[in-house]
Amino acid sequence: MDRFIRMLEDRVMPVAGKIAEQRHLQAIRDGIILSMPLLIIGSLFLILGFLPIPGYNEWMAKWFGEHWLDKLLYPVGATFDIMALVVSFGVAYRLAEKYKVDALSAGAISLAAFLLATPYQVPFTPEGAKEAIMVSGGIPVQWVGSKGLFVAMILAIVSTEIYRKIIQKNIVIKLPDGVPPAVARSFVALIPGAAVLVVVWVARLILEMTPFESFHNIVSVLLNKPLSVLGGSVFGAVVAVLLVQLLWSTGLHGAAIVGGVMGPIWLSLMDENRMVFQQNPNAELPNVITQQFFDLWIYIGGSGATLALALTMMLRAHSRQLKSLGRLAIAPGIFNINEPITFGMPIVMNPLLIIPFILVPVVLVVVSAAMATGLVAKPSGVAVPWTTPIVISGYLATGGKISGSILQIVNFFIAFAIYYPFFSIWDKQKAAEEQADPTISSGAGATHSL
């Protein structure tokens, strides 16, 4: 086991540290986070539209008219259906911040570049016709929503790189000092913005002469579909949680690093479920692996599913230090925040506790794959906040199906069963240390300050 720890320190940690500091991955992660408040707001309206209460639909129709559901779901379209637009702006803004250039201009240019790359054509089926025709003059919702995420992120990075290089080479229009700063910044962005749009325009004209026809089609074929197949499989989910837990074991934020790569895939899969659920709450949903699958069923209490470990420490620890830490960690753990345990117990670089810390999420992924069998309802696409306590979150995220909550409880006890033998060994060691030197237990976490 010591050899494994040395391997983590010597090989994994340096590489993981460089990945964690990679500015483009950080910008993607932060840009996606920008869209999360909107998705949560839209999800609240989605929940209200499909409350599993007998007679609810009839009561709403009586008081608000037969089209009450369509009107109630207006905010859903105004949040989920502009996901790519928000991410396009957010990724460019965050990346420009890291280059210390005008982030607001970079975000606006990225947004314009994304719309320039998007064909203004929507399918329309005339009354009595069997096939849809393409009508120009409208922005297709499918491409500005989750299906356009990859194009939005790629163009955000490319446009910001072009923008900052031109700015840094000082190829800009400068106005006199007396001009208001906001006006001066807009003229500074004029040349780099024009360069970005010309590049995207020319690239679009070239693509229109190929079988791919558009940026969206080529990205979908070459990138989106293969990654979705991998990211949407149980095997891909196991690999993802293994990477997350290995990174956390070295003290790096594994979920943030892996999420920077896989997050767009899981969000797209989540939104596919949301669109099907919105059309028919009783329909078979296409995906098991989504962002909510990890947030709500795998990471119960945070990465490593440590809520069970926190409760075990609080109730069963003989070591005064661990019992105190359990009392400290249980409240954050209920809301899926586990840094007090990860760094206070500690789990990081701890040869004994790293084993269950990695094993538990892998087992929970395999168990939770029962959603594919129909025994448990799949995530409905509702963006329930990751801080929502278990039972409540499982019920809401499956569109009001109690099976979602039951699976969370089962996963909690599985995590407890795996953690308990390792916890017992660690507890005995800490209790023995306290008996040998009573000053060790003078304060929880005294030997491992947060």
C-alpha positions as CSV (number, residue, x, y, z in Angstrom):
1,M,0.0,0.0,0.0
2,D,2.9,2.4,0.7
3,R,4.0,1.8,-2.9
4,F,0.6,2.8,-4.1
5,I,0.7,6.0,-2.1
6,R,4.2,6.8,-3.4
7,M,2.8,6.2,-6.9
8,L,0.0,8.7,-6.3
9,E,2.5,11.3,-5.0
10,D,5.1,10.8,-7.7
11,R,3.1,10.2,-10.8
12,V,-0.6,11.0,-10.4
13,M,-0.5,14.1,-8.3
14,P,1.9,16.2,-10.6
15,V,-0.1,15.3,-13.7
16,A,-3.4,15.9,-12.0
17,G,-2.2,19.2,-10.7
18,K,-1.3,20.4,-14.2
19,I,-4.7,19.3,-15.5
20,A,-6.4,21.1,-12.6
21,E,-4.6,24.3,-13.5
22,Q,-5.3,24.1,-17.2
23,R,-7.0,27.4,-18.0
24,H,-9.3,26.1,-20.8
25,L,-10.7,23.3,-18.6
26,Q,-11.2,25.7,-15.8
27,A,-13.0,28.1,-18.2
28,I,-15.3,25.3,-19.4
29,R,-16.1,24.2,-15.9
30,D,-16.9,27.8,-14.7
31,G,-18.8,28.6,-17.9
32,I,-21.1,25.6,-17.4
33,I,-21.6,26.6,-13.8
34,L,-22.9,29.9,-15.0
35,S,-25.9,28.1,-16.5
36,M,-26.8,26.1,-13.4
37,P,-28.9,28.7,-11.6
38,L,-31.1,29.0,-14.7
39,L,-31.5,25.3,-15.0
40,I,-32.5,25.0,-11.4
41,I,-35.0,27.8,-11.8
42,G,-36.4,26.0,-14.9
43,S,-36.5,22.8,-13.0
44,L,-38.7,24.3,-10.3
45,F,-41.4,25.1,-12.9
46,L,-40.9,21.6,-14.4
47,I,-41.6,20.1,-11.0
48,L,-44.7,22.3,-10.5
49,G,-46.0,21.2,-13.9
50,F,-45.9,17.5,-13.1
51,L,-46.6,17.1,-9.4
52,P,-47.6,13.5,-8.7
53,I,-50.8,14.5,-6.9
54,P,-54.1,12.8,-7.8
55,G,-56.5,15.4,-9.3
56,Y,-53.8,18.0,-9.7
57,N,-54.1,18.4,-13.4
58,E,-57.9,18.8,-13.2
59,W,-57.7,21.3,-10.4
60,M,-55.1,23.4,-12.3
61,A,-57.2,23.3,-15.5
62,K,-60.3,24.4,-13.6
63,W,-58.6,27.5,-12.2
64,F,-56.0,28.4,-14.9
65,G,-57.6,27.0,-18.1
66,E,-56.9,24.0,-20.3
67,H,-53.6,25.4,-21.5
68,W,-52.2,26.0,-18.0
69,L,-49.3,23.5,-18.5
70,D,-48.0,25.2,-21.7
71,K,-48.0,28.6,-19.9
72,L,-46.4,27.2,-16.7
73,L,-43.5,25.7,-18.8
74,Y,-42.6,29.0,-20.5
75,P,-39.7,29.5,-18.0
76,V,-38.5,26.0,-18.8
77,G,-37.9,26.9,-22.4
78,A,-36.3,30.3,-21.4
79,T,-33.7,28.4,-19.3
80,F,-33.0,25.0,-20.6
81,D,-33.4,26.0,-24.3
82,I,-30.7,28.7,-24.1
83,M,-28.1,26.6,-22.3
84,A,-25.5,26.8,-25.1
85,L,-25.9,30.5,-25.4
86,V,-25.2,31.0,-21.7
87,V,-22.2,28.6,-21.9
88,S,-20.9,30.3,-25.0
89,F,-20.7,33.6,-23.2
90,G,-19.6,32.1,-19.8
91,V,-16.7,30.1,-21.1
92,A,-15.3,33.0,-23.2
93,Y,-15.8,35.4,-20.2
94,R,-13.9,33.1,-17.8
95,L,-11.1,32.4,-20.2
96,A,-10.6,36.1,-21.0
97,E,-10.4,36.7,-17.3
98,K,-7.5,34.3,-17.0
99,Y,-5.7,36.1,-19.8
100,K,-6.5,39.4,-18.1
101,V,-8.2,40.9,-21.2
102,D,-11.7,42.5,-21.4
103,A,-13.9,39.6,-20.5
104,L,-17.2,41.3,-21.3
105,S,-16.2,41.9,-24.9
106,A,-14.8,38.4,-25.3
107,G,-18.1,37.0,-24.1
108,A,-20.1,39.1,-26.5
109,I,-17.9,38.2,-29.5
110,S,-18.1,34.5,-28.6
111,L,-21.9,34.7,-28.5
112,A,-21.9,36.4,-31.9
113,A,-19.5,33.7,-33.3
114,F,-21.8,30.9,-32.0
115,L,-24.9,32.4,-33.6
116,L,-22.9,33.0,-36.9
117,A,-22.0,29.3,-36.9
118,T,-25.7,28.2,-36.3
119,P,-27.9,27.9,-39.4
120,Y,-31.1,29.9,-39.0
121,Q,-33.4,27.1,-40.2
122,V,-36.1,25.3,-38.3
123,P,-38.2,22.3,-39.4
124,F,-41.9,23.0,-40.0
125,T,-44.6,20.5,-41.0
126,P,-47.5,22.1,-42.8
127,E,-51.0,20.9,-42.0
128,G,-51.7,17.7,-43.9
129,A,-48.1,17.2,-44.9
130,K,-46.1,14.1,-44.0
131,E,-42.6,15.5,-44.1
132,A,-41.2,18.6,-42.5
133,I,-39.7,21.4,-44.6
134,M,-36.9,23.7,-43.5
135,V,-37.9,27.3,-43.0
136,S,-35.3,30.0,-42.8
137,G,-35.3,33.0,-40.5
138,G,-35.6,31.3,-37.1
139,I,-33.0,30.2,-34.6
140,P,-33.3,26.4,-34.0
141,V,-33.9,25.7,-30.3
142,Q,-32.1,22.4,-30.5
143,W,-28.8,24.1,-31.3
144,V,-28.9,26.8,-28.7
145,G,-29.9,24.3,-26.1
146,S,-28.0,21.3,-24.8
147,K,-27.2,19.9,-28.3
148,G,-25.2,23.0,-29.1
149,L,-23.0,22.8,-26.0
150,F,-19.9,21.4,-27.7
151,V,-20.0,23.9,-30.5
152,A,-20.5,26.7,-28.0
153,M,-17.5,25.7,-25.9
154,I,-15.2,25.1,-28.9
155,L,-16.0,28.4,-30.5
156,A,-15.8,30.2,-27.1
157,I,-12.2,29.0,-26.7
158,V,-11.2,29.6,-30.3
159,S,-12.8,33.1,-30.5
160,T,-11.2,34.1,-27.1
161,E,-7.8,32.8,-28.2
162,I,-8.0,34.9,-31.4
163,Y,-9.3,37.9,-29.5
164,R,-6.6,37.9,-26.8
165,K,-3.7,37.3,-29.2
166,I,-4.8,40.4,-31.3
167,I,-5.2,42.4,-28.1
168,Q,-1.8,41.3,-26.7
169,K,-0.2,42.2,-30.0
170,N,-1.8,45.6,-29.6
171,I,-3.5,45.5,-33.0
172,V,-6.4,47.7,-31.8
173,I,-8.1,51.0,-32.3
174,K,-7.1,53.4,-29.5
175,L,-9.2,56.5,-28.7
176,P,-8.0,59.6,-26.8
177,D,-7.8,59.5,-23.0
178,G,-10.9,61.8,-22.7
179,V,-13.2,59.2,-24.2
180,P,-15.3,57.3,-21.6
181,P,-13.7,53.9,-20.7
182,A,-16.7,51.9,-21.8
183,V,-16.6,53.5,-25.3
184,A,-12.9,53.0,-25.5
185,R,-13.1,49.3,-24.7
186,S,-15.8,48.8,-27.3
187,F,-13.4,50.2,-30.0
188,V,-10.5,48.1,-28.7
189,A,-12.7,45.1,-29.3
190,L,-13.5,46.2,-32.9
191,I,-10.6,44.7,-34.8
192,P,-10.3,41.4,-32.8
193,G,-14.1,41.0,-33.0
194,A,-14.1,41.5,-36.7
195,A,-11.3,38.9,-37.1
196,V,-13.2,36.3,-35.1
197,L,-16.4,36.7,-37.1
198,V,-14.6,36.7,-40.4
199,V,-12.8,33.4,-39.4
200,V,-16.1,31.8,-38.3
201,W,-17.9,33.1,-41.4
202,V,-15.3,31.7,-43.8
203,A,-15.2,28.4,-42.0
204,R,-19.0,28.2,-42.2
205,L,-19.0,28.9,-46.0
206,I,-16.4,26.1,-46.4
207,L,-18.4,23.6,-44.3
208,E,-21.5,24.3,-46.3
209,M,-19.8,22.9,-49.3
210,T,-19.1,19.6,-47.5
211,P,-21.4,16.7,-46.5
212,F,-21.3,18.0,-42.9
213,E,-23.0,21.4,-43.9
214,S,-22.5,23.0,-40.5
215,F,-20.4,23.2,-37.4
216,H,-23.1,21.5,-35.4
217,N,-23.2,18.5,-37.7
218,I,-19.4,17.9,-37.8
219,V,-19.1,18.3,-34.0
220,S,-22.0,15.9,-33.5
221,V,-20.5,13.3,-35.7
222,L,-16.9,13.5,-34.7
223,L,-17.1,14.4,-31.0
224,N,-20.6,14.5,-29.4
225,K,-21.9,11.1,-30.4
226,P,-18.7,9.1,-29.5
227,L,-18.3,10.9,-26.2
228,S,-22.0,10.5,-25.3
229,V,-21.8,6.8,-25.9
230,L,-18.8,6.5,-23.6
231,G,-20.1,9.0,-21.0
232,G,-23.6,7.5,-21.0
233,S,-22.5,4.0,-20.3
234,V,-22.0,2.2,-17.0
235,F,-18.4,1.5,-18.0
236,G,-17.8,5.2,-18.7
237,A,-19.4,6.1,-15.3
238,V,-17.1,3.7,-13.5
239,V,-14.0,5.1,-15.2
240,A,-15.2,8.7,-14.3
241,V,-15.7,8.0,-10.6
242,L,-12.4,6.1,-10.4
243,L,-10.7,9.2,-11.8
244,V,-12.6,11.5,-9.4
245,Q,-11.7,9.4,-6.4
246,L,-8.1,9.0,-7.3
247,L,-7.7,12.8,-7.7
248,W,-9.5,13.5,-4.4
249,S,-7.1,10.9,-2.8
250,T,-4.2,13.2,-3.7
251,G,-6.0,16.3,-2.3
252,L,-7.2,17.6,-5.7
253,H,-10.9,18.5,-6.5
254,G,-11.6,15.4,-8.6
255,A,-15.2,16.3,-9.4
256,A,-14.2,19.7,-10.8
257,I,-11.4,18.3,-12.9
258,V,-13.3,15.3,-14.4
259,G,-16.5,17.4,-14.6
260,G,-14.7,19.9,-16.8
261,V,-14.4,17.2,-19.5
262,M,-17.5,15.1,-18.9
263,G,-19.9,17.7,-17.5
264,P,-21.1,18.8,-21.0
265,I,-21.9,15.2,-21.9
266,W,-23.8,14.5,-18.7
267,L,-25.7,17.8,-19.1
268,S,-26.7,16.9,-22.6
269,L,-27.9,13.5,-21.5
270,M,-29.8,15.1,-18.7
271,D,-31.6,17.5,-21.1
272,E,-32.5,14.6,-23.4
273,N,-34.4,13.1,-20.5
274,R,-35.9,16.4,-19.6
275,M,-37.4,16.9,-23.1
276,V,-38.9,13.4,-23.1
277,F,-40.3,13.8,-19.6
278,Q,-41.7,17.2,-20.5
279,Q,-43.6,15.7,-23.4
280,N,-44.9,12.7,-21.4
281,P,-44.0,12.1,-17.7
282,N,-44.8,8.4,-18.1
283,A,-42.6,7.8,-21.2
284,E,-39.5,5.6,-21.1
285,L,-36.5,8.0,-20.5
286,P,-33.5,7.4,-22.8
287,N,-30.6,7.8,-20.3
288,V,-29.6,6.5,-16.9
289,I,-26.2,8.3,-16.7
290,T,-26.7,12.0,-16.3
291,Q,-25.4,14.7,-14.0
292,Q,-28.0,14.0,-11.4
293,F,-27.1,10.3,-11.4
294,F,-23.7,11.2,-9.9
295,D,-24.8,14.1,-7.8
296,L,-27.8,12.5,-6.1
297,W,-27.2,8.7,-6.1
298,I,-23.4,8.2,-6.2
299,Y,-22.0,11.1,-4.2
300,I,-24.3,10.8,-1.1
301,G,-22.6,13.2,1.3
302,G,-20.1,14.3,-1.3
303,S,-17.4,12.5,-3.3
304,G,-16.9,9.1,-1.9
305,A,-20.4,8.9,-0.5
306,T,-19.1,9.9,3.0
307,L,-22.4,10.7,4.7
308,A,-22.5,7.2,6.0
309,L,-19.0,7.6,7.3
310,A,-19.8,10.9,9.1
311,L,-22.8,9.2,10.8
312,T,-20.7,6.2,11.8
313,M,-18.1,8.5,13.4
314,M,-20.7,10.4,15.3
315,L,-22.5,7.3,16.6
316,R,-19.9,4.6,16.8
317,A,-16.4,6.2,17.3
318,H,-14.5,5.4,20.4
319,S,-11.9,8.0,19.5
320,R,-12.9,11.3,21.0
321,Q,-11.3,13.1,18.0
322,L,-13.3,11.1,15.4
323,K,-16.5,11.4,17.4
324,S,-16.1,15.2,17.5
325,L,-15.2,15.3,13.8
326,G,-18.3,13.2,13.1
327,R,-20.5,15.8,14.9
328,L,-18.8,18.5,12.9
329,A,-19.1,16.8,9.5
330,I,-22.7,15.5,9.7
331,A,-24.4,18.8,9.0
332,P,-22.4,19.6,5.9
333,G,-22.6,15.9,4.9
334,I,-26.4,16.1,4.8
335,F,-26.0,18.8,2.1
336,N,-23.3,16.7,0.3
337,I,-20.3,18.7,1.4
338,N,-17.5,16.5,2.7
339,E,-14.3,18.5,2.9
340,P,-14.3,18.2,6.8
341,I,-14.0,14.4,6.5
342,T,-11.8,14.4,3.4
343,F,-9.2,16.6,4.9
344,G,-10.0,16.3,8.6
345,M,-10.1,12.6,9.2
346,P,-8.1,12.6,6.8
347,I,-8.9,10.5,3.8
348,V,-6.4,12.3,1.5
349,M,-3.2,10.3,1.3
350,N,-4.4,7.8,3.9
351,P,-3.5,4.3,2.8
352,L,-6.3,2.7,4.8
353,L,-9.2,4.9,4.0
354,I,-8.4,5.5,0.3
355,I,-9.5,1.9,-0.3
356,P,-13.2,2.3,0.6
357,F,-13.2,5.9,-0.6
358,I,-12.5,4.6,-4.1
359,L,-14.5,1.3,-3.8
360,V,-17.8,2.8,-2.6
361,P,-18.6,5.0,-5.6
362,V,-17.7,2.2,-8.0
363,V,-20.1,-0.2,-6.3
364,L,-22.8,2.4,-6.1
365,V,-22.5,3.1,-9.9
366,V,-23.0,-0.7,-10.6
367,V,-25.9,-0.9,-8.1
368,S,-27.6,2.3,-9.4
369,A,-27.5,0.9,-12.9
370,A,-30.6,-0.9,-11.8
371,M,-32.4,2.1,-13.2
372,A,-31.8,0.6,-16.7
373,T,-33.9,-2.5,-15.7
374,G,-36.9,-0.4,-14.7
375,L,-36.7,-1.4,-11.1
376,V,-35.9,2.3,-10.3
377,A,-37.1,5.4,-12.1
378,K,-34.5,7.1,-14.2
379,P,-33.5,10.8,-13.6
380,S,-36.2,12.9,-15.2
381,G,-33.9,15.7,-16.3
382,V,-35.0,18.0,-13.4
383,A,-31.9,19.9,-12.3
384,V,-32.2,19.3,-8.6
385,P,-29.4,21.1,-6.7
386,W,-26.6,18.8,-5.7
387,T,-26.9,20.1,-2.1
388,T,-30.4,18.7,-1.7
389,P,-30.5,16.0,1.0
390,I,-31.1,12.4,0.1
391,V,-34.7,11.0,0.0
392,I,-36.0,14.5,-1.0
393,S,-33.6,14.8,-4.0
394,G,-34.2,11.2,-5.2
395,Y,-38.0,11.8,-5.2
396,L,-37.8,15.2,-7.0
397,A,-35.1,14.1,-9.5
398,T,-37.3,11.1,-10.7
399,G,-40.4,13.1,-11.2
400,G,-42.0,12.1,-8.0
401,K,-41.1,8.4,-8.0
402,I,-40.5,6.9,-4.5
403,S,-38.1,4.4,-6.0
404,G,-35.6,7.1,-6.5
405,S,-35.6,7.8,-2.7
406,I,-35.4,4.1,-1.9
407,L,-32.3,3.6,-4.1
408,Q,-30.6,6.5,-2.2
409,I,-31.3,4.7,1.1
410,V,-30.0,1.4,-0.2
411,N,-26.9,3.2,-1.5
412,F,-26.4,4.8,1.9
413,F,-26.4,1.4,3.7
414,I,-24.1,-0.1,1.1
415,A,-21.7,2.8,1.7
416,F,-22.0,2.2,5.5
417,A,-21.3,-1.6,5.1
418,I,-18.1,-1.0,3.0
419,Y,-16.8,1.9,5.2
420,Y,-17.4,0.3,8.6
421,P,-14.5,-2.3,8.7
422,F,-12.0,0.3,7.6
423,F,-13.4,2.9,10.0
424,S,-13.2,0.4,12.9
425,I,-9.5,-0.1,12.2
426,W,-8.8,3.6,12.0
427,D,-10.9,4.3,15.1
428,K,-8.9,1.8,17.1
429,Q,-5.6,3.4,16.0
430,K,-6.8,6.9,16.9
431,A,-8.2,5.7,20.3
432,A,-4.9,4.0,21.1
433,E,-3.0,7.2,20.2
434,E,-5.3,9.2,22.5
435,Q,-4.8,6.8,25.4
436,A,-1.0,7.0,24.9
437,D,-1.1,10.8,24.6
438,P,-4.3,12.5,26.0
439,T,-3.3,15.8,24.4
440,I,-4.0,14.4,20.9
441,S,-7.8,14.5,21.6
442,S,-7.8,18.0,22.9
443,G,-9.7,19.2,19.8
444,A,-11.2,17.5,16.7
445,G,-8.9,17.6,13.7
446,A,-6.0,18.9,15.9
447,T,-3.5,16.8,14.1
448,H,-4.9,17.6,10.7
449,S,-5.9,21.3,10.5
450,L,-8.3,22.2,7.7
